[in-house]
Amino acid sequence: MKRKLHDIYKGQIKINKSWLDSYKDYVPKIVSIIKKGVSSEDKNGETFNQFFSSNSSVSNLGQGAISNDNIAVLKQYWSELEPHFQKLANNPNCFLKDEYQQIDKKIKEHTTNHRKIATHRLIATVQPHMFCTIIKDDQYCVKLIFNRL
């Protein structure tokens, strides 16, 4: 019999309601902005800043944040990233490995410190049904979850 993750961790999972409400508010807005094309006004707006910020409504785990300097650079080169993020936003339930690799390549190219987790968080924001941002970037956490299933 298959067990659901919720049943396994029943009573152990704590939900931060204010974060969840904020997440539910910002993620659709971010996806909408990316789908239509990010304007220069959007680039300086609060919603788009939430997309990049590690201390945000999208993710507040402190895992490999992108520095403010690197965020400014990524915004400057957004035209190179935007088509890949748009493809993800327009195909929210499709695994698009080439797009993920292109995003990672472009971010690595334009930033001084490659943060895999931060890149993953950006992708997970645009495809929230495909990815999760709560697992640390190490084998132990993943094995622990699978062993409990």
C-alpha positions in Angstrom: 0.0 0.0 0.0 1.3 3.4 -0.9 1.7 5.8 1.9 1.4 9.6 1.4 4.1 11.8 2.7 1.6 13.7 4.7 0.6 10.5 6.6 4.2 9.6 7.3 5.0 13.0 8.8 1.6 13.7 10.3 1.9 16.1 13.2 5.6 16.7 12.4 5.1 19.2 9.6 4.6 22.8 10.8 3.1 25.3 8.3 4.0 28.9 8.6 0.6 30.4 7.5 1.9 33.9 6.8 4.7 32.6 4.6 2.3 30.3 2.8 -0.2 33.1 2.2 2.6 35.3 0.9 3.9 32.5 -1.3 0.4 31.9 -2.8 0.2 35.6 -3.5 3.7 36.2 -5.1 4.3 33.0 -7.1 1.4 33.5 -9.5 2.3 37.2 -9.9 6.0 36.3 -10.7 4.9 33.6 -13.2 2.5 36.1 -14.8 5.2 38.8 -15.2 7.6 36.2 -16.7 5.0 34.9 -19.1 4.1 38.4 -20.5 7.7 39.6 -20.6 9.5 41.5 -17.8 9.3 45.2 -18.4 11.9 47.6 -17.0 9.3 48.8 -14.6 8.8 45.1 -13.4 12.6 44.7 -13.0 12.5 47.3 -10.2 9.3 46.3 -8.7 8.7 44.4 -5.4 7.2 41.3 -7.1 10.2 40.7 -9.3 12.6 41.4 -6.4 10.8 38.7 -4.5 11.8 36.3 -7.3 15.5 36.8 -6.6 15.5 37.5 -2.9 16.5 34.6 -0.5 14.6 36.3 2.3 11.3 36.3 0.4 7.9 34.9 0.0 9.3 32.4 -2.5 11.9 30.9 -0.3 13.4 31.9 3.0 15.8 29.0 3.7 19.1 30.8 3.4 20.5 28.1 1.2 23.0 29.7 -1.2 21.5 33.2 -1.7 22.5 35.2 -4.7 24.3 38.4 -3.6 22.7 41.8 -4.3 25.5 42.6 -6.8 24.9 39.4 -8.7 21.1 40.1 -8.7 21.8 43.4 -10.3 24.0 41.7 -13.0 21.3 39.1 -13.6 18.7 41.8 -14.1 21.1 43.5 -16.5 21.4 40.3 -18.6 17.8 39.3 -18.1 17.2 39.2 -21.8 19.5 36.1 -22.0 17.6 34.3 -19.2 14.0 35.4 -20.0 13.3 33.1 -23.0 14.2 30.1 -20.9 12.2 31.2 -17.9 9.2 32.0 -20.2 9.4 28.5 -21.7 9.2 27.1 -18.2 6.4 29.4 -17.2 4.4 28.4 -20.3 5.0 24.7 -19.7 4.6 24.4 -15.9 4.2 20.7 -15.8 6.9 19.7 -18.3 10.4 18.6 -17.4 12.6 20.8 -19.7 16.1 19.7 -18.9 17.7 21.8 -21.7 16.0 25.0 -20.4 17.2 24.2 -16.8 20.8 23.7 -18.1 20.7 26.9 -20.1 19.5 28.9 -17.1 22.2 27.4 -14.9 24.8 28.1 -17.6 23.8 31.8 -18.0 23.6 32.4 -14.3 27.0 30.8 -13.8 28.4 32.9 -16.7 27.2 36.2 -15.2 27.7 35.7 -11.5 30.9 35.6 -9.4 29.7 32.8 -7.1 27.7 29.9 -8.6 24.8 29.0 -6.2 23.1 25.8 -7.4 20.4 26.0 -4.7 19.6 29.6 -5.6 19.3 28.7 -9.3 17.1 25.8 -8.4 14.9 28.1 -6.3 14.4 30.4 -9.3 13.3 27.5 -11.5 11.1 26.1 -8.7 9.3 29.4 -8.5 8.3 29.2 -12.1 7.4 25.5 -12.0 6.1 25.1 -8.5 4.3 21.8 -9.3 7.5 20.3 -10.6 10.1 21.2 -8.0 10.5 21.9 -4.3 12.9 24.2 -2.5 12.9 22.6 1.0 15.5 19.9 0.6 19.1 20.7 1.3 21.7 20.1 -1.4 23.1 16.9 0.1 22.5 13.2 -0.2 21.7 12.6 3.4 18.4 14.6 3.4 17.2 13.0 0.2 18.1 9.5 1.5 16.3 10.2 4.8 13.1 11.1 3.1 13.2 8.1 0.8 13.9 5.7 3.7 10.8 7.0 5.5 8.5 6.3 2.5 
